[in-house]
Amino acid sequence: VTAYNHNNEVASPPVIRKLTVTSPFPIVSQAPPSQVPSAQTNPPIKTGKPEKGSQPQSTTSTTTPPQEPPASKPPTVASQSSQAPPTSSSTATQTPEQAQPEQQKPEVRPRRPALYVLAIGINRYRDRALWLKYAVPDAQAITARIREIGEPLFPDIRVTELFDDQATFAGIDAAFQRIASQAQTKDVFVLYMAGHGKTLDGRYYFLPQDFRYRNEDSIRREAINQDHLQRWLASIPARKSLVLIDTCESGSFTQSLALLRGMVEKTAIEKLIRATGRATIVAATDVQPALEGYRGHGVFTYVLLEALQQADKNFGNRDGITSIFELAQYVDDRVPEVTLQAFQFEQFPQVYMLGSDFPIGLAQRN
């Protein structure tokens, strides 16, 4: 230590003194511009020999940068991308929302047309004098053939067969009522009748199984007359319909249809034709009994069975589908040919195609 006077001259010789620093000034490191300096100071740094009882310290003087307090964190916000998925099985893993596919409603397809067939065949009448031989086999064969060719086109084929004692007036009436309650306008209806028919006073009568002949009045009272048949047909909602009649003296029915065709809504049958377009094919005129006994069937039914398979190839457009117009043309051409060849007598069917054409089944391929 050197002492100086007021003239800045040495006042006394230098004296050496030992100085021990016990509390140095804190050394503060400069914080980066973006950080705030910490207010915490470093612990004192001792130099020289350690005091007795103290732990040996490093002889090298070191300066430890001050520990910065942890920066205050903003409130924690749950991040879907940084957190691990929960382990609980009851909690779904948080993932970015994805568009969920809408549940598609089941497609409602319209019901395809159904095919209704009512087949009536009477061999054994209550009156044994009226017994026939081929009416029931004919009706059975027709329903089997229609079902065979119709299955590829109609997923629902409903056949009602009334044979012998089932084909009473009440039984036929109940069958028509049942079909009328089930069929819809887009469906197809086929009526086949095989039995005895009678023309009386220019009107057509179909004899039910329980009919018993006494006189002409019994026919008028107990038989199914033309009005009954017309009313039953009109009750069927199906607009596409085909009527097939294979009975003795059945021609007057279609003759009556032809006469009534030009009248404006005078009778039920005219309303039926105009509204639903019933197509009708019958086996004989009122003066020609329906011929029986050709290869196990009546001639009309035998040709009809052929037509259901071959009409498209021989008289149609060969599209593989049998339509009622093709069916009618085949029957009209083929029946006289077969009867002339087999019986030397031409039987002429009566055909009335009213309304539009429609398919009845698939044609035979070969």
C-alpha positions as CSV (number, residue, x, y, z in Angstrom):
1,V,0.0,0.0,0.0
2,T,1.4,3.3,-1.0
3,A,0.3,6.6,0.7
4,Y,0.2,9.9,-1.3
5,N,-0.1,13.5,0.0
6,H,-2.2,16.3,-1.4
7,N,0.5,17.2,-3.9
8,N,0.3,13.6,-5.1
9,E,3.7,12.8,-3.7
10,V,4.6,9.6,-1.9
11,A,4.1,10.3,1.8
12,S,5.6,7.1,3.2
13,P,7.4,4.1,1.9
14,P,5.2,1.3,0.5
15,V,3.9,-1.2,3.0
16,I,2.9,-4.7,1.9
17,R,-0.4,-6.0,3.4
18,K,-2.1,-9.3,2.8
19,L,-5.7,-8.9,1.8
20,T,-8.2,-11.7,1.8
21,V,-11.4,-11.2,-0.2
22,T,-14.3,-12.8,1.6
23,S,-17.2,-11.2,-0.2
24,P,-16.4,-10.4,-3.8
25,F,-18.7,-8.4,-5.9
26,P,-21.2,-10.6,-7.8
27,I,-20.3,-11.4,-11.3
28,V,-23.4,-11.2,-13.5
29,S,-23.2,-12.7,-16.9
30,Q,-25.0,-10.8,-19.6
31,A,-28.3,-12.3,-20.6
32,P,-29.1,-12.5,-24.2
33,P,-31.2,-9.7,-25.5
34,S,-34.3,-11.9,-25.6
35,Q,-34.0,-13.0,-22.0
36,V,-34.5,-11.2,-18.8
37,P,-31.4,-11.1,-16.4
38,S,-31.8,-13.3,-13.3
39,A,-31.8,-11.6,-9.9
40,Q,-30.2,-14.6,-8.3
41,T,-26.5,-14.2,-7.4
42,N,-23.8,-16.8,-7.5
43,P,-22.5,-18.2,-4.2
44,P,-19.2,-16.6,-3.0
45,I,-16.0,-17.8,-4.6
46,K,-13.2,-18.3,-2.1
47,T,-9.5,-18.1,-3.1
48,G,-6.4,-19.1,-1.3
49,K,-6.0,-21.9,1.2
50,P,-9.1,-23.5,2.6
51,E,-10.0,-23.0,6.2
52,K,-9.6,-25.7,8.6
53,G,-12.5,-28.1,8.8
54,S,-13.7,-27.2,5.4
55,Q,-13.9,-29.6,2.4
56,P,-11.1,-29.2,-0.1
57,Q,-12.0,-27.1,-3.0
58,S,-10.6,-26.9,-6.5
59,T,-7.7,-24.5,-6.6
60,T,-8.8,-23.2,-9.9
61,S,-11.1,-20.2,-9.7
62,T,-14.2,-20.8,-11.7
63,T,-17.1,-18.7,-12.5
64,T,-20.4,-20.5,-12.8
65,P,-23.0,-18.8,-14.8
66,P,-26.1,-18.0,-12.9
67,Q,-28.9,-20.5,-13.2
68,E,-31.8,-19.0,-14.9
69,P,-35.1,-19.7,-13.4
70,P,-37.4,-21.8,-15.6
71,A,-39.3,-19.5,-17.8
72,S,-42.9,-19.2,-16.8
73,K,-45.0,-21.5,-18.9
74,P,-48.4,-20.6,-20.3
75,P,-51.3,-22.6,-19.1
76,T,-51.1,-26.1,-20.5
77,V,-53.4,-26.7,-23.4
78,A,-54.1,-30.4,-24.3
79,S,-52.6,-31.0,-27.7
80,Q,-54.0,-33.9,-29.6
81,S,-50.8,-34.4,-31.6
82,S,-48.3,-34.2,-28.7
83,Q,-49.9,-36.4,-26.0
84,A,-49.7,-40.1,-25.9
85,P,-52.9,-41.9,-26.5
86,P,-54.8,-42.9,-23.4
87,T,-54.4,-46.4,-22.2
88,S,-57.9,-46.8,-21.0
89,S,-59.9,-49.0,-23.3
90,S,-63.0,-47.0,-22.6
91,T,-61.5,-43.8,-24.1
92,A,-61.1,-43.5,-27.8
93,T,-57.7,-42.4,-29.1
94,Q,-57.8,-38.7,-30.0
95,T,-57.1,-38.4,-33.7
96,P,-58.0,-35.7,-36.1
97,E,-61.6,-35.9,-36.9
98,Q,-62.4,-37.8,-40.0
99,A,-65.6,-37.6,-42.1
100,Q,-67.8,-40.5,-41.1
101,P,-69.6,-42.1,-44.0
102,E,-73.3,-41.6,-43.9
103,Q,-75.4,-44.6,-43.2
104,Q,-77.0,-45.5,-46.5
105,K,-80.6,-46.4,-46.4
106,P,-81.5,-49.8,-47.9
107,E,-82.5,-49.4,-51.5
108,V,-86.2,-50.0,-51.9
109,R,-86.8,-51.6,-55.2
110,P,-90.3,-51.8,-56.6
111,R,-91.9,-55.2,-56.6
112,R,-91.7,-57.0,-59.9
113,P,-95.0,-58.1,-61.4
114,A,-96.4,-61.4,-60.1
115,L,-98.2,-64.0,-62.3
116,Y,-101.6,-65.2,-61.1
117,V,-103.1,-68.3,-62.7
118,L,-106.6,-69.7,-62.1
119,A,-107.1,-73.1,-63.8
120,I,-110.5,-74.7,-63.7
121,G,-111.0,-78.3,-65.0
122,I,-114.1,-80.4,-64.5
123,N,-114.3,-84.1,-65.6
124,R,-116.7,-85.5,-63.1
125,Y,-119.9,-83.5,-62.9
126,R,-122.5,-84.2,-60.4
127,D,-124.6,-85.2,-63.3
128,R,-122.8,-88.3,-64.7
129,A,-124.2,-87.6,-68.2
130,L,-121.9,-84.6,-68.3
131,W,-118.7,-86.4,-67.5
132,L,-115.6,-85.5,-69.6
133,K,-112.2,-87.1,-70.1
134,Y,-109.6,-84.5,-70.7
135,A,-110.7,-81.3,-68.9
136,V,-108.6,-82.0,-65.7
137,P,-105.5,-83.2,-67.4
138,D,-105.7,-80.2,-69.8
139,A,-105.9,-77.8,-66.9
140,Q,-103.0,-79.5,-65.1
141,A,-100.8,-79.4,-68.2
142,I,-101.5,-75.7,-68.8
143,T,-100.6,-74.6,-65.3
144,A,-97.4,-76.7,-65.4
145,R,-96.3,-75.2,-68.8
146,I,-97.1,-71.7,-67.7
147,R,-95.1,-72.1,-64.5
148,E,-92.2,-73.6,-66.5
149,I,-91.9,-70.8,-69.0
150,G,-92.9,-68.1,-66.6
151,E,-90.4,-68.6,-63.8
152,P,-87.6,-66.7,-65.4
153,L,-89.8,-63.7,-65.9
154,F,-92.0,-63.8,-62.8
155,P,-90.3,-64.2,-59.3
156,D,-93.8,-64.9,-57.8
157,I,-96.1,-67.3,-59.6
158,R,-99.4,-68.0,-57.7
159,V,-101.4,-70.9,-59.2
160,T,-105.0,-71.7,-58.0
161,E,-106.3,-75.0,-59.4
162,L,-109.9,-76.0,-59.0
163,F,-110.6,-79.6,-60.2
164,D,-113.9,-81.5,-60.2
165,D,-115.7,-81.0,-56.9
166,Q,-113.6,-78.0,-56.0
167,A,-115.0,-76.2,-59.1
168,T,-118.4,-75.4,-57.7
169,F,-120.1,-72.0,-58.1
170,A,-119.1,-71.1,-54.6
171,G,-115.5,-72.4,-55.0
172,I,-115.0,-70.4,-58.2
173,D,-116.4,-67.3,-56.7
174,A,-114.1,-67.6,-53.6
175,A,-111.1,-68.1,-55.9
176,F,-111.8,-64.9,-57.8
177,Q,-112.3,-63.0,-54.6
178,R,-109.0,-64.2,-53.2
179,I,-107.0,-63.3,-56.3
180,A,-108.8,-59.9,-56.5
181,S,-107.7,-59.1,-52.9
182,Q,-104.0,-60.0,-53.7
183,A,-103.3,-59.0,-57.3
184,Q,-102.1,-55.5,-58.2
185,T,-102.5,-53.5,-61.4
186,K,-99.0,-54.3,-62.7
187,D,-99.4,-58.1,-62.2
188,V,-100.4,-60.6,-64.9
189,F,-103.5,-62.8,-64.6
190,V,-104.4,-65.9,-66.7
191,L,-107.7,-67.7,-66.5
192,Y,-108.0,-71.2,-68.0
193,M,-111.4,-73.0,-68.1
194,A,-112.0,-76.5,-69.3
195,G,-115.5,-78.1,-69.0
196,H,-119.0,-77.8,-70.4
197,G,-120.2,-74.6,-71.8
198,K,-123.8,-73.9,-73.0
199,T,-125.2,-71.2,-75.3
200,L,-128.8,-70.2,-74.4
201,D,-130.6,-67.2,-75.6
202,G,-127.4,-65.8,-77.1
203,R,-125.6,-65.9,-73.8
204,Y,-122.8,-68.0,-72.5
205,Y,-123.0,-70.3,-69.5
206,F,-120.2,-72.3,-67.9
207,L,-121.5,-75.4,-66.0
208,P,-120.0,-75.7,-62.5
209,Q,-119.3,-79.1,-61.0
210,D,-122.5,-79.1,-58.9
211,F,-124.8,-78.2,-61.8
212,R,-127.6,-80.6,-62.4
213,Y,-129.6,-80.4,-65.6
214,R,-133.3,-80.5,-65.4
215,N,-134.4,-78.0,-68.1
216,E,-133.2,-74.8,-69.6
217,D,-134.4,-72.8,-66.6
218,S,-131.9,-74.8,-64.4
219,I,-129.2,-73.5,-66.7
220,R,-130.3,-69.9,-66.2
221,R,-130.5,-70.3,-62.4
222,E,-127.6,-72.5,-61.5
223,A,-124.9,-72.1,-64.2
224,I,-122.3,-69.4,-64.3
225,N,-123.6,-66.9,-66.7
226,Q,-121.8,-64.4,-68.8
227,D,-122.6,-61.6,-66.3
228,H,-120.9,-63.6,-63.5
229,L,-117.8,-64.2,-65.5
230,Q,-117.6,-60.6,-66.7
231,R,-118.0,-59.3,-63.1
232,W,-115.3,-61.7,-61.8
233,L,-112.9,-60.7,-64.5
234,A,-113.5,-57.0,-63.8
235,S,-112.7,-57.5,-60.1
236,I,-109.1,-58.6,-60.9
237,P,-106.9,-55.5,-60.7
238,A,-104.2,-56.9,-63.0
239,R,-104.3,-54.9,-66.3
240,K,-102.5,-57.6,-68.2
241,S,-104.8,-60.6,-68.4
242,L,-105.4,-63.5,-70.7
243,V,-108.6,-65.7,-70.8
244,L,-108.4,-69.2,-72.3
245,I,-111.6,-71.2,-72.6
246,D,-111.7,-74.8,-73.8
247,T,-115.4,-75.8,-73.5
248,C,-118.1,-77.1,-75.7
249,E,-120.3,-74.4,-77.2
250,S,-118.0,-71.7,-75.9
251,G,-118.1,-69.5,-78.9
252,S,-121.0,-67.4,-77.9
253,F,-119.0,-65.8,-75.1
254,T,-116.5,-64.2,-77.5
255,Q,-119.2,-63.4,-80.0
256,S,-120.9,-61.5,-77.3
257,L,-117.7,-59.7,-76.6
258,A,-117.4,-58.7,-80.2
259,L,-120.9,-57.4,-80.3
260,L,-120.5,-55.3,-77.2
261,R,-117.1,-53.9,-78.2
262,G,-118.6,-51.0,-80.1
263,M,-121.0,-50.0,-77.3
264,V,-120.0,-47.3,-74.9
265,E,-119.9,-48.7,-71.3
266,K,-123.3,-50.5,-71.7
267,T,-122.2,-53.6,-70.0
268,A,-119.6,-54.8,-67.5
269,I,-117.7,-56.7,-70.2
270,E,-117.3,-53.5,-72.3
271,K,-115.9,-51.7,-69.2
272,L,-113.6,-54.6,-68.7
273,I,-112.2,-54.4,-72.2
274,R,-111.8,-50.6,-72.2
275,A,-110.3,-50.5,-68.7
276,T,-108.1,-53.6,-68.5
277,G,-107.7,-54.9,-72.0
278,R,-108.6,-58.6,-71.5
279,A,-107.4,-60.8,-74.2
280,T,-109.5,-63.9,-75.0
281,I,-108.9,-67.1,-76.9
282,V,-111.6,-69.8,-77.1
283,A,-111.7,-73.3,-78.5
284,A,-114.8,-73.4,-80.7
285,T,-117.9,-71.5,-81.9
286,D,-121.3,-72.2,-80.5
287,V,-122.0,-74.6,-83.3
288,Q,-118.8,-76.5,-83.0
289,P,-118.2,-78.7,-80.0
290,A,-114.7,-78.6,-78.6
291,L,-113.0,-81.6,-80.1
292,E,-111.3,-83.9,-77.6
293,G,-108.9,-86.9,-77.8
294,Y,-105.8,-85.7,-79.6
295,R,-102.6,-87.1,-78.0
296,G,-104.1,-87.0,-74.5
297,H,-105.6,-83.5,-74.7
298,G,-108.3,-81.5,-76.3
299,V,-107.0,-80.1,-79.6
300,F,-107.2,-76.6,-78.4
301,T,-105.1,-77.3,-75.3
302,Y,-102.7,-79.5,-77.2
303,V,-101.9,-76.6,-79.6
304,L,-101.9,-74.1,-76.7
305,L,-99.2,-76.2,-75.0
306,E,-97.1,-76.0,-78.2
307,A,-97.7,-72.3,-78.6
308,L,-96.4,-71.5,-75.1
309,Q,-93.0,-72.8,-76.2
310,Q,-92.8,-72.3,-79.9
311,A,-94.9,-69.3,-80.8
312,D,-92.0,-66.9,-80.7
313,K,-89.9,-69.0,-83.1
314,N,-92.7,-69.7,-85.6
315,F,-94.9,-66.5,-85.4
316,G,-92.9,-64.0,-83.4
317,N,-89.8,-61.8,-83.6
318,R,-87.6,-64.6,-82.1
319,D,-86.5,-62.5,-79.1
320,G,-86.7,-65.6,-76.9
321,I,-89.9,-64.4,-75.2
322,T,-93.4,-65.6,-75.8
323,S,-96.0,-62.9,-75.9
324,I,-99.8,-63.3,-75.9
325,F,-100.1,-61.9,-79.5
326,E,-97.6,-64.5,-80.7
327,L,-99.5,-67.1,-78.7
328,A,-102.8,-66.1,-80.3
329,Q,-101.4,-66.1,-83.8
330,Y,-99.9,-69.6,-83.3
331,V,-103.2,-71.0,-82.0
332,D,-105.3,-69.4,-84.7
333,D,-103.1,-70.9,-87.5
334,R,-102.3,-74.3,-86.0
335,V,-105.7,-75.5,-84.6
336,P,-107.4,-75.8,-88.0
337,E,-104.3,-77.5,-89.4
338,V,-104.3,-80.2,-86.6
339,T,-108.0,-80.8,-86.7
340,L,-108.1,-81.2,-90.4
341,Q,-105.2,-83.6,-90.4
342,A,-106.5,-85.7,-87.4
343,F,-110.2,-85.5,-87.9
344,Q,-110.8,-84.2,-91.4
345,F,-112.6,-81.4,-89.8
346,E,-111.4,-77.8,-89.3
347,Q,-112.0,-76.3,-85.9
348,F,-111.5,-72.6,-85.9
349,P,-110.7,-70.9,-82.6
350,Q,-111.9,-67.4,-81.8
351,V,-109.2,-64.9,-80.9
352,Y,-109.7,-61.4,-79.6
353,M,-106.5,-59.6,-78.6
354,L,-107.6,-56.5,-76.8
355,G,-105.2,-54.0,-75.2
356,S,-101.4,-54.1,-75.5
357,D,-99.2,-57.1,-76.0
358,F,-97.2,-58.5,-73.0
359,P,-94.9,-61.4,-72.3
360,I,-96.1,-64.6,-70.7
361,G,-92.8,-66.5,-70.5
362,L,-89.5,-67.6,-72.1
363,A,-89.7,-69.4,-75.4
364,Q,-88.1,-72.8,-76.1
365,R,-84.5,-72.3,-77.2
366,N,-84.3,-75.1,-79.8
